Amino acid sequence: MQTQGLSQIREDVQEEHTPKVVEDREDDGRHPCTQAETMALLDAWISTSNDPILGNQQTRKCFWDKVTNVYNTKKPTGAFSRNLKMLCTHFERADRDVKIFCGIYKREAEQYQSGASVSDMLRAALRVFKSDTGKDFKFPDVWEVVKHLDRWPGGVDSSTGSSSKRTKHTTGG
């Protein structure tokens, strides 16, 4: 379900982040990922990580080899083939920003007044993201897809520090 706020956000995201599509070929040069490529990468990551047979019983390299194969098989028309390192790096950057945005959105939703619309909270979260990070949030489409998945909804809560099991929560140990 799309909200009016999300469509406005899509218009607000700068066009410079979406380079022109080129013919389908492999190239070793730098080519920024388009929004369609980012969504295809996300789809490949989700389908690979939700594999009921292997689950989390695979090495990082094995997992990313599978993600790379799925992505290159289903990449958008006209997109460059990407290697494991390119996809892993892009996913980690997008994942970090989406987690930060999820945390900001969660805080904004908790603090917003009664009667505020979803688009109001979304605009507020985008403003906070930009003021906190110094850049625009480039992944609203990704956020819309992943915000309900276990990996993302809580976001990054930098105010609580580490969430490690080994973190001491009492003075006695």
N, C-alpha and C positions, 0 to 999 in steps of 0.2 A: 504494500500500500504506500503510495507516494504522497507526500504532503506538499502543500503549496510552498512551504519553506525550502524543501529540498530542490524543487525546480528553480526557485530563485537563487539558491546557492550554486546550482550548476551554471546559471548565467553569470554569477559573480566570479566564479573561478576563471582566472586569466587564461585567455586563449593561447598564450605563449607556452603553456605547459603541454599542449597537444600539437606536436609537430606534424607536418604533412606526411601522409602515408606514401611509401615508396614501393616499387615493385618487389615481389617476394624473392629474396636472395639471402645468402649468408654473407656476412661482412664482419671483419675484425675491428672496424672503426667504432667510434662512440655514436650511439643513436639513442636519444632519450626514449623511454617507453611511453607510448600513448596510453590514454585511459583504457582503450579496448585491450591493449596488451596487459596492462595491470590487472584488469578483470579476468583475462584468460589465465594469467599466472595464479591469481587467487583461486580460481576454479580448479586448476591443476593441483594446487597445494591442498585444498579441501578434499578433493576426491582421493588423493594419495594418502592423506593423513587419516581419512575415514575408512581405509581398506580394512574390512573386518577380518581378513585372513592374517595379515601381517601386523596390523595395529602399530604399536610402538616398539615392536621387536625387530628393528632394523637400524643399521648404522646411519649416521647423518649423511655420509656420502651416498649410500644406497638409496636413502629417501630422496635426496636431491637429484640423483640420476633419474629416478622415476618421475619426479616432478618435471624435470627438464624434458624427458621423452613425451610426457603427456602434453606439456605446453607446446612443444615444437610440432606435435601432431595436430593440435587444435588451435594453433595461433591464428590471429585474425589475418584475413587476406591482405597481402601487401606488406606484412610485418617481416622484419628480419628474424632469422633463426637466432636464438640466444643460447649461450652455453651455460653450464652449471654455475659458474662464478657470477656471471651477469645476473642470472635469475635470483640466485641466493642473495646477492647484494641488494638488488632492487626490492625483493620481498622484505628483507630486514629493515630497510629504510622506511618502506611503507608501513610495515607492522609497527615499528616504533611510533610513527606519527599517529596511526590509528589508535594505538593503545593510549597515547597521551590525550588524544581527542576524546576517547571514551571516558577517561577519568574526568576531564573538564566537563563534558556533557552531563555526566552523572552528578557532579557537584552543582552545576547550573540547574538541573531538574529538581534537585533536593531543595535548593534555595529560592526557586522562583515562586512568585505569588500565585495564589489560587486564581484560576481563570486565564492564566497565560497559555498561549497556544504552543504547539510543538514547534512551529516556525519561529516564534519568539525565543524559545530556549535554544534552538539551533543557531540563530543569529548571535545570541549572546555567547554561546560556546565558541563560535567562530571568531568573535572579537577577542575573547580571552585567549584562544589558541594563538592568534596573531600577536597579541601583546606579550604572551609568555615566551613564544619561540622566535618571534621576529620574522615569521614567514606565513604565507597563506596556507590553509589546509587544502591539499591537492587531492584528497581521496574521499570525497563525500559519497561517491558511488560504492566504494569499498566498504566504508563505514555502514552504509545502509544494508549491505549484505551480511556483514559479520557481527553487527551489534548484538545479536541474540545468541551467538555461538559462545560456548564455554570459555574459549581462549580470550575473548575481547570485552565482555560487558563491564567488568569492574574497572578496566583501564589501568593506568599506572597511577598509583596514589603516592606521590613523592613525599607527602607530608608525614607518612607513617614510617618511612625508611624501609629497611629490608624486611622481606616477608619470608625469610628463610626459616625452616623448622628449627634450626639451631640458634636462632635469636633468643636471647634471654629476655623473658617477659617479667621476671621478678628479680628482686635484689638478692634473693637466696639461691638463685641458680636454676 
